[in-house]
Amino acid sequence: MGNDGGSIPKRRELVQEAARLPTASEIKETQQEQQGYHWTTCPLSHQPLKPPIVSDSSGMLYNKDAILEFLLPAGDGTPGMSKSDNEEVLDGRVRSLRDVVEVKFSTAEDGGEGVKGRASPKAPKWVCPITNKALGPGVKAVYLVPCGHAFLEAAVKEVPGDNCLQCNEPYTTDNVVSIIPIFTAEKERMGARAQKLKEQGLTHSLKKAPGSGKKRKKHGDSETVVVSSDQTPNEVTNGGANPKAGSQKNSGTATPTGGIKNAATASLTARVLADEQGKAKRRQLDTNENLKSLFSSGKSKNKDGDFMTRGFSIPAGAKR
């Protein structure tokens, strides 16, 4: 068998159907499949979602232990995925625990009801505490920042007030985050919110971003001084002025005697120190035989010698 030349497939055998754009129903089905996966599985560890569950600024859901594994400096990512794969999934949105909010879902056992209005083993895992409707794929759900309680989007819009109905903590409309958004407008709104918080020096949890600026109070004064990265501690203590520049300005010369307040005394001390330094250098040159041999005194003993022996003398007891 074999070595019979085989067969050459024709184009109609390879191309069964012409290329076409997916229909609206196919796009919707794909989106529902993706939503179903993200509502039940952590994209970092590929494990089922289980409390505690956290979310970042994009509205995606993760297991908190997977986020902790990713943030550990000595870790190599979550089990089953490398560090680079996790960074690609998070896309730079999570740098610390301040960049995530713990989402608090209500379950059917906590008072939620099933489809027929009573709790049952087949009831949805998560429900809205206001409407008792299921939270999952195909449902627009949101959570509030910073408390993290999850509701139906319609329930949050219909119920008046700016306080959470679970913990009574105040919130704003900008801090209503969509859970696993699929529409472009929702994703753009989440991106604009994250950019706005970054400009304000805040994280997704509305906590201050690390390294956004440090403030320190002066002793005996209530005025705060902002320490910038290009200032030294001495400049901050002296109100931004350089103490060396002030001493040089007072003395007229750059001297190490910045502690002398009298300008004349400081200049005289500087000249004395300069003379002493010059004398010390000359003494070092006189005592250094290697440097002294480089200079000729004009009284050379071996004037008749060639360029190889000039400057050297042969001891009398040396053998020729």
C-alpha positions in Angstrom: 0.0 0.0 0.0 1.1 3.5 -0.6 3.5 4.9 -3.2 0.6 5.0 -5.7 0.9 8.7 -6.3 -2.0 9.7 -4.0 -4.7 12.2 -5.2 -4.7 15.9 -5.6 -7.8 17.5 -4.0 -9.7 20.0 -6.1 -11.0 23.4 -4.8 -14.6 22.3 -4.6 -13.6 19.5 -2.3 -11.7 21.9 0.1 -14.2 24.8 0.0 -17.5 23.5 1.2 -19.1 26.9 1.9 -18.4 30.4 0.8 -17.1 32.8 3.4 -19.8 34.9 5.0 -20.4 37.2 7.9 -22.0 35.7 11.0 -25.7 36.4 11.5 -27.1 38.3 14.4 -28.4 35.1 16.0 -24.9 33.5 15.7 -23.3 36.6 17.3 -25.8 36.6 20.1 -25.3 32.9 20.7 -21.5 33.4 20.8 -21.9 36.2 23.3 -24.1 34.1 25.5 -21.6 31.3 25.5 -18.8 33.7 26.5 -21.0 35.2 29.2 -21.9 31.7 30.5 -18.3 30.9 30.8 -17.3 34.1 32.6 -20.2 33.9 35.0 -19.2 30.5 36.2 -15.4 30.2 35.7 -12.4 32.3 36.8 -10.4 33.3 33.7 -7.2 33.2 35.7 -7.3 29.8 37.3 -10.0 28.2 35.1 -11.7 27.0 38.3 -15.4 27.5 39.2 -16.1 30.8 40.8 -16.6 30.6 44.5 -16.7 33.2 47.3 -14.8 35.4 47.9 -15.3 36.8 44.3 -13.7 40.0 43.2 -14.0 42.2 40.1 -11.8 44.8 38.4 -12.6 48.0 36.6 -13.8 46.1 33.5 -16.5 44.2 35.4 -14.9 40.8 35.0 -15.2 38.3 37.9 -12.3 36.4 39.4 -11.6 34.2 42.4 -9.8 36.2 45.1 -7.2 33.5 45.7 -6.3 33.6 42.0 -5.7 37.4 42.2 -3.6 36.9 45.3 -1.5 34.2 43.6 -1.0 36.6 40.7 0.1 39.5 43.0 2.6 37.4 44.9 6.1 38.5 43.9 7.6 35.1 44.2 4.7 33.3 42.5 4.7 32.0 39.0 1.1 32.9 38.2 -1.9 30.8 39.1 -1.7 27.0 38.7 -2.3 26.0 35.0 -1.4 29.4 33.6 1.9 31.3 33.4 2.5 34.8 34.7 2.5 36.2 31.2 -0.9 34.6 30.4 -2.4 36.2 33.6 -1.0 39.6 32.7 -2.5 39.2 29.2 -5.9 38.4 30.8 -5.8 41.3 33.3 -4.3 43.7 30.7 -2.7 45.9 33.4 -5.9 46.6 35.3 -4.8 44.9 38.5 -1.6 46.0 40.3 -2.7 45.6 43.9 -5.8 44.6 45.9 -6.9 48.2 45.7 -7.7 47.6 42.1 -10.4 45.0 42.8 -13.7 45.1 44.7 -15.2 42.1 46.4 -18.6 41.4 44.9 -21.2 40.3 47.4 -23.9 38.2 45.7 -27.2 37.2 47.4 -28.1 33.5 46.9 -31.4 31.7 47.0 -30.7 30.3 50.5 -30.3 33.9 51.7 -33.8 34.8 50.8 -33.8 34.6 47.0 -36.5 32.7 45.2 -36.6 30.4 42.3 -38.6 30.8 39.1 -41.8 29.8 40.8 -41.3 32.1 43.7 -39.9 29.8 46.3 -36.4 28.6 47.1 -35.5 25.2 45.6 -32.3 23.2 45.0 -32.6 24.1 41.2 -32.9 27.8 41.9 -30.2 30.1 40.4 -27.0 30.4 42.3 -27.1 34.2 42.6 -30.2 36.4 42.7 -31.0 40.1 43.0 -32.0 40.9 46.7 -34.6 43.4 45.5 -36.5 41.5 42.7 -35.4 38.0 43.6 -34.6 37.4 39.9 -31.6 35.4 38.8 -28.3 37.0 38.1 -26.3 35.3 35.3 -25.8 35.1 31.5 -28.3 37.2 29.5 -29.1 39.4 32.5 -27.8 43.0 33.0 -26.4 42.9 36.5 -24.4 45.6 38.3 -22.5 46.0 41.6 -21.9 49.2 43.6 -18.6 50.6 44.5 -17.2 50.6 47.2 -19.6 48.2 49.1 -19.7 45.6 46.3 -23.4 44.5 46.6 -24.8 43.1 43.3 -28.3 43.9 41.9 -30.2 44.0 38.6 -29.5 47.1 36.6 -33.2 47.8 36.3 -33.7 47.6 40.0 -30.9 50.1 40.7 -32.3 52.5 38.2 -35.9 52.2 39.4 -35.3 52.5 43.1 -34.7 56.2 44.1 -31.9 57.2 46.3 -28.1 57.2 46.3 -27.6 54.7 49.1 -27.1 51.0 48.8 -30.3 49.0 49.7 -28.3 46.4 51.5 -25.8 48.4 53.6 -27.1 51.9 53.2 -23.7 53.1 52.0 -23.8 56.1 49.6 -22.7 55.8 46.0 -22.8 57.7 42.8 -24.0 56.8 39.3 -20.5 56.7 38.0 -19.6 54.0 40.5 -22.3 51.5 39.3 -20.2 48.9 37.5 -21.7 46.5 35.0 -20.9 42.8 35.6 -19.3 41.2 32.5 -20.5 43.8 29.9 -21.0 42.7 26.3 -22.0 45.9 24.6 -19.4 48.4 23.4 -21.0 51.4 25.1 -20.8 49.7 28.5 -17.1 48.8 27.9 -16.3 52.3 26.9 -18.0 53.7 30.0 -16.0 51.4 32.2 -12.8 52.5 30.4 -13.6 56.2 30.8 -14.4 55.7 34.5 -11.0 53.9 35.0 -9.1 56.7 33.2 -10.9 59.4 35.3 -10.1 57.6 38.6 -6.4 57.3 37.4 -6.2 61.0 36.8 -7.6 61.7 40.3 -5.1 59.4 41.9 -7.7 56.8 42.9 -8.1 53.0 42.2 -11.1 51.0 41.2 -12.1 50.6 44.9 -12.0 54.4 45.3 -8.9 54.1 47.5 -5.8 56.2 47.0 -3.4 54.8 44.4 0.0 53.8 45.9 2.7 56.3 45.0 0.4 59.1 44.0 2.1 61.6 46.4 3.2 61.9 50.0 2.5 64.8 52.4 4.3 65.7 55.5 3.6 68.4 58.1 6.2 70.9 59.3 7.0 70.8 63.0 5.0 73.4 64.9 3.1 74.4 61.8 -0.1 73.2 60.3 1.1 73.8 56.7 1.6 70.7 54.7 4.5 70.3 52.3 4.3 68.1 49.3 7.5 66.1 48.8 8.3 65.8 45.1 10.6 63.2 43.6 13.2 65.7 42.5 13.7 67.4 45.9 16.1 66.3 48.5 15.2 66.1 52.2 17.3 69.2 52.9 15.5 71.2 50.3 12.1 70.2 51.7 13.2 71.2 55.3 14.5 74.6 54.1 11.4 75.3 52.1 12.7 74.3 48.7 16.0 76.2 48.9 19.4 74.6 48.5 21.5 75.3 51.6 24.8 75.0 49.6 23.6 77.6 47.2 22.9 80.0 50.1 26.3 79.5 51.7 28.0 80.0 48.3 26.1 83.2 47.7 27.0 84.6 51.1 30.7 83.7 51.0 31.2 84.6 47.3 33.2 81.3 46.7 32.3 77.7 46.8 34.1 76.6 50.0 33.6 73.7 52.4 33.3 76.3 55.3 29.7 77.0 54.9 29.2 77.3 58.6 31.1 80.6 58.8 28.6 83.5 58.6 31.2 86.3 58.2 32.0 86.6 54.5 35.5 88.0 55.0 36.4 85.3 57.5 35.1 82.6 55.2 37.1 83.9 52.2 40.3 84.1 54.2 39.8 80.6 55.6 39.2 79.4 52.0 42.5 80.9 50.8 44.4 79.4 53.7 43.0 76.0 53.0 43.8 76.3 49.3 47.4 77.2 50.2 47.7 74.3 52.5 46.3 71.9 49.9 48.9 73.3 47.4 51.8 72.8 49.8 50.6 69.2 50.5 50.6 68.4 46.8 54.1 69.8 46.4 55.4 67.8 49.3 53.9 64.7 47.8 55.7 65.4 44.5 59.0 65.9 46.2 58.8 62.7 48.2 57.6 60.6 45.3 60.7 59.2 43.5 58.7 57.9 40.6 57.3 61.3 39.8 60.6 63.0 40.5 62.5 60.8 37.9 60.2 62.1 35.2 61.6 65.6 35.4 65.2 66.4 34.4 67.3 68.9 36.5 69.6 69.7 33.5 72.7 68.0 35.0 72.6 64.6 33.4 75.5 62.3 34.1 75.1 60.1 31.0 75.0 62.6 28.2 77.0 60.3 25.9 74.6 57.4 26.3 72.0 56.5 23.7 68.2 56.9 24.2 68.0 53.4 25.8 70.6 54.0 28.5 70.2 57.7 29.1 69.0 58.4 32.6 70.2 55.1 34.0 73.6 54.3 35.7 75.2 50.9 35.9 76.5 49.9 39.3 80.2 49.6 39.7 80.0 46.0 41.0 77.8 44.8 38.2 79.2 42.2 35.8 79.4 43.0 32.2 
